[in-house]
Amino acid sequence: MSLPTHVKYLVIGAGVHGLSTGWHLAAEQRSAGEQPDVLIVDKAGVGAGASGIACGVIRNNYYQPAMSELMAANVEVWEQDPEGFSYHPCGYMALGAERQISDLSEVHERQQRIGYPSDLIVGEAQVRAHMRGLFPDWRAEGVHVCLHEHKGGYANNMRAMHGVAAKARQAGARIADGVRVTGFAFDNSGAVTTVHTDQGEISVEQVVVGVGPWVESIWSMLGLPDRLDVRTPSGDVHRDQPMWTYWYLQEGEIGVDPGMFVLPDGSMPPVIHVDSDAPLYDDDGRLITDEFWGNYFHQDLHGVQGGAAPVVVGQEFEVDPYPTATVDPAFADMWCASLSHCLERFAGKRGTYKNVRSGGVGCFTVDSFPVFDYMRPNVYVVADSNHGFKMLGVGREVARVMTGGHSTLLHPFRYERFATGDLHPVSNSPYPWS
Ligand SMILES: Cc1cc2nc3c(=O)[nH]c(=O)nc-3n(C[C@H](O)[C@H](O)[C@H](O)COP(=O)(O)OP(=O)(O)OC[C@H]3O[C@@H](n4cnc5c(N)ncnc54)[C@H](O)[C@@H]3O)c2cc1C
């Protein structure tokens, strides 16, 4: 495809955010009677970044009210076309240790208020009974609370991205693969006038940045600060904090018949996420860890896919070629032991662990929550802090803002919160994104 010399909306990145924003911008233009003028460019192609490798879990469970309300809106967009998005609305279960009862109870209360259907089960014996009703071989220890969400589930990563790309094209957006953005030209107000790419220059009216783990490079091309002062809700100011930190997401798969991980009636089970402080042993009785551990898993096309808590990489990371680096060598033992700890059917399955393209790096903001904001007068940055495969609806909200509307859902994620102290509350989960 030859590149135009001018577009109204230039979207950088063909991951979930770029594709969804492009789709909704084109749809907004069409419904206003305009000819869509949206170009999505990607240095590689659709799903080449985190969206194409993500485990694909779609849940509401967030301790932060703003996150949970936004997630409910995202699920609505997934539900618009489950087949087109390869979305499995099988539900999601968060199972936790005693220390997580209050967090999950709060989440459940909020879900009741916003009409998101879920059940809360509290008490070790009660949780075991609930789980054995679904999985007769359930045997996890140290689990005192279960939040069972009846919406959400997961989507198959690449199939989902091709589904969203098809929506974008149908709406009238164009997608150009193999176009790398290399810089910007600005006017006196700081607005971008021209986007430089390795295939030529494009003059623009508005720009959307949806580059996932590459956000630091575009942030710096936009001349934005890589360190900042962060005011906490109590008024303390943490000076000179790094804006970005890389974490490595540890994920893997076992190659088993997907039919071995089903409910008693043969249907697809919910996605399961377990955090526990019970000692974790492998099938030979070797202690894997006696510290707080967590896992998540779901049925997949060729077996069972999931992951465990991520590891911090630091402030510097070479993102290309993506996904780079490897998981912790101990990950496969830990994750397979945790599956067997939960369900007897997974005993002895360590040998089926697959060394496939899995896991990847994510770029987290200074408070580990998204920044969705105009960072230049005409440049909207979607920096999801690695929360975002599930956030299919963020593009709809961004398009609304960029075409002159307002989004109360995105407001809590403005960059200004670091200066004003309007930060999101922090949970007792071991994950940086709960
Ligand atoms: C291993 C892993 C598992 C995950 N699991 C889940 C999960 O289960 N559920 C969930 O909700 N989230 C999950 N996430 C997080 C989620 O995948 C990301 O938050 C989300 O996909 C980011 O989407 P994005 O559109 O911002 O970026 P990406 O999907 O990374 O897309 C960015 C695109 O930008 C392109 N690009 C970069 N730089 C340039 C440039 N200079 N010029 C042109 N194009 C450029 C890239 O080629 C890429 O295609 C996971 C992340 C990882 C890494």
The ligand as an SDF file (V2000), in Angstrom:
LIG
                    3D

 53 58  0  0  0  0  0  0  0  0999 V2000
    3.0870  -12.2470   27.6930 C   0  0  0  0  0  0  0  0  0  0  0  0
    1.9910  -11.2840   27.9090 C   0  0  0  0  0  0  0  0  0  0  0  0
    0.7530  -11.7310   28.3440 C   0  0  0  0  0  0  0  0  0  0  0  0
   -0.2940  -10.8440   28.5410 C   0  0  0  0  0  0  0  0  0  0  0  0
   -1.5130  -11.3330   28.9230 N   0  0  0  0  0  0  0  0  0  0  0  0
   -2.5620  -10.4860   29.0420 C   0  0  0  0  0  0  0  0  0  0  0  0
   -3.8510  -10.9810   29.3620 C   0  0  0  0  0  0  0  0  0  0  0  0
   -4.0520  -12.1830   29.5410 O   0  0  0  0  0  0  0  0  0  0  0  0
   -4.8750  -10.0930   29.4680 N   0  0  0  0  0  0  0  0  0  0  0  0
   -4.6790   -8.7550   29.2860 C   0  0  0  0  0  0  0  0  0  0  0  0
   -5.6370   -8.0010   29.4040 O   0  0  0  0  0  0  0  0  0  0  0  0
   -3.4630   -8.2510   28.9780 N   0  0  0  0  0  0  0  0  0  0  0  0
   -2.4100   -9.0890   28.8380 C   0  0  0  0  0  0  0  0  0  0  0  0
   -1.1770   -8.5930   28.5150 N   0  0  0  0  0  0  0  0  0  0  0  0
   -1.0250   -7.1570   28.2980 C   0  0  0  0  0  0  0  0  0  0  0  0
   -1.4500   -6.8010   26.8680 C   0  0  0  0  0  0  0  0  0  0  0  0
   -0.9950   -7.7600   25.9690 O   0  0  0  0  0  0  0  0  0  0  0  0
   -0.9300   -5.4290   26.4900 C   0  0  0  0  0  0  0  0  0  0  0  0
   -1.2480   -4.5170   27.5010 O   0  0  0  0  0  0  0  0  0  0  0  0
   -1.5920   -4.9570   25.1770 C   0  0  0  0  0  0  0  0  0  0  0  0
   -1.5720   -5.9910   24.2270 O   0  0  0  0  0  0  0  0  0  0  0  0
   -0.8860   -3.7290   24.6400 C   0  0  0  0  0  0  0  0  0  0  0  0
   -1.5280   -3.4030   23.4370 O   0  0  0  0  0  0  0  0  0  0  0  0
   -0.9930   -2.2290   22.5460 P   0  0  0  0  0  0  0  0  0  0  0  0
   -1.9330   -2.1260   21.4100 O   0  0  0  0  0  0  0  0  0  0  0  0
   -0.7390   -1.0250   23.3770 O   0  0  0  0  0  0  0  0  0  0  0  0
    0.4650   -2.6970   22.0730 O   0  0  0  0  0  0  0  0  0  0  0  0
    0.9980   -3.9190   21.2140 P   0  0  0  0  0  0  0  0  0  0  0  0
    0.0430   -5.0170   21.0740 O   0  0  0  0  0  0  0  0  0  0  0  0
    2.3500   -4.2590   21.7500 O   0  0  0  0  0  0  0  0  0  0  0  0
    1.1460   -3.2980   19.7740 O   0  0  0  0  0  0  0  0  0  0  0  0
    2.0650   -2.2710   19.5310 C   0  0  0  0  0  0  0  0  0  0  0  0
    2.4020   -2.2860   18.0390 C   0  0  0  0  0  0  0  0  0  0  0  0
    3.1540   -1.1040   17.7810 O   0  0  0  0  0  0  0  0  0  0  0  0
    4.0920   -1.3840   16.7730 C   0  0  0  0  0  0  0  0  0  0  0  0
    5.1420   -0.3790   16.8580 N   0  0  0  0  0  0  0  0  0  0  0  0
    6.0080   -0.1780   17.8840 C   0  0  0  0  0  0  0  0  0  0  0  0
    6.8220    0.8580   17.6060 N   0  0  0  0  0  0  0  0  0  0  0  0
    6.4600    1.3290   16.3910 C   0  0  0  0  0  0  0  0  0  0  0  0
    6.9450    2.3870   15.5530 C   0  0  0  0  0  0  0  0  0  0  0  0
    7.9820    3.1690   15.9210 N   0  0  0  0  0  0  0  0  0  0  0  0
    6.3420    2.5660   14.3560 N   0  0  0  0  0  0  0  0  0  0  0  0
    5.3000    1.7840   13.9550 C   0  0  0  0  0  0  0  0  0  0  0  0
    4.8290    0.7670   14.7020 N   0  0  0  0  0  0  0  0  0  0  0  0
    5.3990    0.5440   15.9040 C   0  0  0  0  0  0  0  0  0  0  0  0
    4.5460   -2.7980   17.0890 C   0  0  0  0  0  0  0  0  0  0  0  0
    5.0630   -3.4570   15.9480 O   0  0  0  0  0  0  0  0  0  0  0  0
    3.2710   -3.4590   17.6300 C   0  0  0  0  0  0  0  0  0  0  0  0
    2.5980   -4.2180   16.6300 O   0  0  0  0  0  0  0  0  0  0  0  0
   -0.1000   -9.4690   28.3240 C   0  0  0  0  0  0  0  0  0  0  0  0
    1.1390   -9.0020   27.9060 C   0  0  0  0  0  0  0  0  0  0  0  0
    2.1790   -9.8930   27.6810 C   0  0  0  0  0  0  0  0  0  0  0  0
    3.4920   -9.3720   27.2050 C   0  0  0  0  0  0  0  0  0  0  0  0
  1  2  1  0
  2  3  1  0
  2 52  2  0
  3  4  2  0
  4  5  1  0
  4 50  1  0
  5  6  2  0
  6  7  1  0
  6 13  1  0
  7  8  2  0
  7  9  1  0
  9 10  1  0
 10 11  2  0
 10 12  1  0
 12 13  2  0
 13 14  1  0
 14 15  1  0
 14 50  1  0
 15 16  1  0
 16 17  1  0
 16 18  1  0
 18 19  1  0
 18 20  1  0
 20 21  1  0
 20 22  1  0
 22 23  1  0
 23 24  1  0
 24 25  2  0
 24 26  1  0
 24 27  1  0
 27 28  1  0
 28 29  2  0
 28 30  1  0
 28 31  1  0
 31 32  1  0
 32 33  1  0
 33 34  1  0
 33 48  1  0
 34 35  1  0
 35 36  1  0
 35 46  1  0
 36 37  1  0
 36 45  1  0
 37 38  2  0
 38 39  1  0
 39 40  1  0
 39 45  2  0
 40 41  1  0
 40 42  2  0
 42 43  1  0
 43 44  2  0
 44 45  1  0
 46 47  1  0
 46 48  1  0
 48 49  1  0
 50 51  2  0
 51 52  1  0
 52 53  1  0
M  END
$$$$
